């Protein structure tokens, strides 16, 4: 089972918009509807092996061009050296524990502003 909400199009949808009072939590991740709240910079703590803000936004690193040097794996998920989750908008290659993954090993996402 994935800790992320996965859409019918087999992507983890990352929402980068402003946090709303109607946002909720699922598996420790802040959600706005089906969007997993995310941020490209910041992060204060770890939950479920993910670097997150105090508000529950996942910190991510765009690994569409390739995983960073010295990628670290935590709970089957790739993380950059700074702790950010490695994500890609590439094509679906496989699933790992319910999480869609691309061929380079990054989590398959759609980033929604």
N, C-alpha and C positions, 0 to 999 in steps of 0.2 A: 504494500500500500504506500502510495506516495504521500509525503507530507504536504505537497502542493496540490492546489486545485488544477486539474488537467481538463482542458476544453475538449469538446467533441471533435475538434480538428487536430487532436493529439499534440497540443502544445501547452506549456505552462505559460499562462498569460501574466506578464508582469506589468502592473499599473504604476506609473511614476508620478501621477498627479497628486494634488494636495490631499492630505488625510482628511476624511470627513467624519462627522459625529456618528454617522450610521455604519461605519466600518466595524467589522467583527473580527474575532480570532478563530482560527482553526489550526490545530497542531502547533500553536505558538506563532503562527504566521498571520500578520494583519491582512484582512481581505476587504475588498470593496466589491460586493457582488461576487463575480467569478475571477476578479483580478487579485493576484497575489501582490501586495504592496511591495515596491522595491525602490532602491536608490543607488545611484552610481558611486557616490562618495559617502563617507561617514561610517558609522557603526560603532557601537559602544560595548556590546556584549555578545556572547555566543548562546544560542539555543538550538538544540537538535543538530549541533555541529556547524551551524551557519552563523556568520557575522551579521548582526542585526542592530538597528537603532533601538533606543529605549522604547520607541513607539511600536516596534514590531516589523519595521520595513527590512527586507532582505537586501544586503549589499551585494551587488553583482559586478562582474567583469565581462565585457563582451569578448568572447573567445571564438567568434565566427571565423576569424582569420587563422586560428590555431590556439591551442592551449599555451599558456605562458610557461616559461622555463621554470623548472622546479615546482610544478603543480603538486599539490598535496591532496590526497584522497581522504575524505572523512565520511563515514557512513555510506560509502559508495558514490559520493558526490565530489566532483573536482572543485578545488579551491585554489585561488591564486595565492602567492606568498603573503599578501596582506589580509587574507582570510575571506575575500570576496568569492561568491559562487561563480564559477565559470559557466557562461551561458552562450548559446548560439542560435541564430535564426536559420540555420541550415536544415537540410532535409532529415526526416526521421530515419534512424538506422535501427534502433532497438529500444526496448524498455528495460529499465533496471528498477526493481521494486516498485513498479507502477509509475515511474518517472520516465517520460520520453527523452531519449538521448540521440545525439547526432553521431556521425562516424568518428569524429575526433575525441569523443568522450564527454563533451559538454552537454549540459541540460538544454533541450530544445525549447525555445521560448518565442513568444511574440511580445514585443515591448509596446505598450499602449500609453501614450502620454496622458 
